[in-house]
Amino acid sequence: MAENTGDGKKIFLLHPQSVIHQDMLDVLIMAGYETYIILDADRARKLLKKFPGSIMYINIDERFREAEWETYIRNILDDDETKDSMLGILSYNQDKALMKKYLMDLALPCGYVQLKLGIKESTKIILNALETTEARGRRKSIRADCADDINATINIKGNTGFINGKLLDISSAGIAANFDTFEDHAPNTLLNDIQLRLRTGLIRSDMVYMGKRMDKKHVYIMLFEPKMSHENKLTIYRYVKSCLQKYIDTIHV
């Protein structure tokens, strides 16, 4: 699951267009927004109840007729358990009367995103709306829990060979890992050529050892070097994205 520290909001994209599954979602995750894809409208309402004050962008071009989407949205706004949700629209439809209904009559706070403007401009509009609603909170990055992922591991080159560990959580800033044995270092020591296995992704990077986690005996904290390559950063972001999605797909609501 994602560690939602810093009072950030969860952002749901309901039935997003295929292009959003890729480019837009990557940008939102990289910008520090805890974003999920939802493909079930009923489950989406239950998630809004479980996480009050969340943001949801709804693609009204698919699944239901527009009138049915309007009813769906009005029901969310009229429900005491979901009325604090912040909604927005995703659509290729540029009908001015339709836009007026959602922007003026229903006064959706996250706006009406015209996808015909192109993916770059549409993403910019959403980022501006998320900034206005302070959706990121105080956090600078999203930390994903990967303790249950057997394919999330770390290898450090020690004095007598490789030291193997298990990743417990990861963000674009750094990791927490468990080691049965560990060659202790002073805080702020630079460790060279560390290997991280993130399912099918492999990263090799220098990291800065920060010390042990105070509440755990064998858990160690390391930060990524600021000069880490863009390719490595993208691998981490996409792994974090997959952890987030697994969490929201399996959580009981």
N, C-alpha and C positions, 0 to 999 in steps of 0.2 A: 504494500500500500504506500501511498504518499504521506510523508510526514508534513502535515499542513501547519508548519510553524510560521509565526509572523502574521496571523490573522488574515491570510489570503482567502479568497473565495474560490470555490470550485466552479469551473466553466464547462457546460455541457453543450455539445453540438448535436442537435437532434436531426437524424436522417440527412447529414450534410452531403452536398454534391461530391462526386468522386474526386474532383481536384482538391477539395479541402482535406480529404483523408491524407493527402501527401504534403503538398507545399505549405498550405496555411497552418496545418497542425504542427508541423516542424517549427515554423516561425514562432507560434504561440508558446510552445514548450521552451524554445531557446530564449524567449523573452522572459521566462520565469512564471508563466501562467499555467496553473494546474488544470489542464484541459483534457476532456474525455469525449469520445464518440459514443452516442447512444442511438440504437437502432430499433427501439421499442418505445412508442409514445406512452403507454401505460406505465412502464417501468420508469420512464423519465419523470412522471408526476410523483411516483413514490420516492425517487431520489431527491426531488425538490423538497419533499416533506422531511426526509431524513437529514438533509443539509440545508436548513433555512438560510435565505439570503443569497443562494447560489445564482449564477448567471446562466441563462440558456438561450442560445441562438437556434431558431427553428427554420428549417427549409420547408417553405410552404408550397414548393413546386412538385413535391412527390408525396406518395402514399395516400393522402386524402384530398378531396376537393377543397378548394379555398374556403368555402363556407364551413366545412367541417373543422378546418384548422382554426377559423375564427371562434367557433364554439369551444374548441379545445383550449384556446388561449384565454377566453373569457372565464372558463371554469377554473383555470389556474388563478386568475386574478381575483375571483370571487370566493375562493376557498381560504378560510382562515389559516390553514396550515401551509399554504403556498403563496399567499398574496404578497409576501415580502420578496419573492423571487424577482429577479431582474431579467426581462425578456427582450429579445431582439429578433429580427426577421432576416433570413437569407433568401434571396429570390432573383431570378432573371427577369421577372415581370416588372416592367417600368410604368404600369398603369398608375396615373397620378391619383385617381380616386382611391385605389387600393393602398397606395402609400400614405395618403391622408388618413385613411381609417386607422392604420396601425400607429402612425406618428402623432396624429392629433386627437382622434376620437378615443383610442385605447391608450395613448400616451406611453408607448413602450419605451423605457429608459435607454435601452441599448440600440435603438434605431432600426432602420430599414436599410440593409446593405444590398446595394444593386450590384449583383455579380457580373453584369455585362460591362462594368467598368474595367474588368480584368482582375486577375488574382492578386497582383501587386497592390493595386489601389484598394481593393476590397479588404485585404489584410490590413492595410494602413488604417482604414476606417475602423475596423474592429479593435486594433491596438489603441487607437485614440479613445474609443469608448471605454475600453478596459482601464486605461490610465485615468480617465475621468471618474470611474466608479471605484478606483483604488483596489482593483481586483487582486493585485499582486500582494497587497498588504506590506509588511515590513521586510519580507524575505527577499533575498537576492537570487536564490535558486531553489529548485524543487529537489527535495531529497526523497528518493524512492527506497522502500524497504525491499531488500532482495535476499533476506535470510533464508527463505524457503526455496530459493532457486539453486539447485545443485550445480548448475552450470555457470555460476557467478563466483569466480575464484581469483586468487592473487598469488603470484610467485615472486619472491625476493631473492636476489643473489646474495647469499651469506658467505662467511669465511670458509665454511666447510661444505658448500653446495647450496642448492636451492631450498628455501624455506617456503612451504606451502601453507596457504591460509584460505579462509572462506569469507567472502564479502557479505557484510550484514546490511549495509545501506550505501547508497552512492548518490552524488549530485555532481553538477559541473564543477563544484569547488573541491570535492575530495571524497574520501571513503572512510568507512569504519569496517574493520576486519577482525576476525578471530584467528589466533594462531595457537596451536598446542605448545610450540616452542618458538622463541623469538630472541634474536640478538638485540639486547636493549641499546638504545641510542639516546643521546641528549636531545631535548626538544629543539626543533628547527634544524635538525640534521638533514642534509640533502641525500636522498637515496637514489642511486642511478639504475636505469634500465629495469624498472619494475614492469612485470607483465600482468595484465588484467584480462581474464577471459569473461566476456559478457555474452553468454550463449554462443552464438556463431561469430561474434565480434572479438577481435584480439587487439589489445592496446599495449604498446610499449612506451613508457614515459618515465621521466624523472619525477620524484615526489618528495615532499618535505614532511618528515616525521614530526608529529606534534606531541605525541605522548599517549598515555593510556586514558581510556574513558573512565571517569571517576567512579561510576557505579558498577563497572565490570572489570574483573581481574585480568582477563585475557583478551580484551578488546582494545585495539590500537587505532589511532586516528592519523590519517595522512592527507595532505593537501596536494592537489596537482600544481605543477609549475605553471605560472601565468603564460609562458611561451609555448604551451602545448599546441600541437598542430591542429588546424581546423578539422582535418579528417578524424582525429582522435576525439575532438569535442563533439563532432556530429555523431560518432558511434555511441558516445555516452548519452547524448540527448535522446537518440532513438531507443536506446535501451531503457532509459527512464520512462519514455513514452509507453513502451510495451509493458513495463511494470505497472504504471498508472492504469492502463487499460485492463490488464488482468485483474487488478484490484476492484475496479468498478463493475466489471462483468461478473464477478463472483460474490460481491458483497450481498448479504441478505437484506432485503427491503420489504 
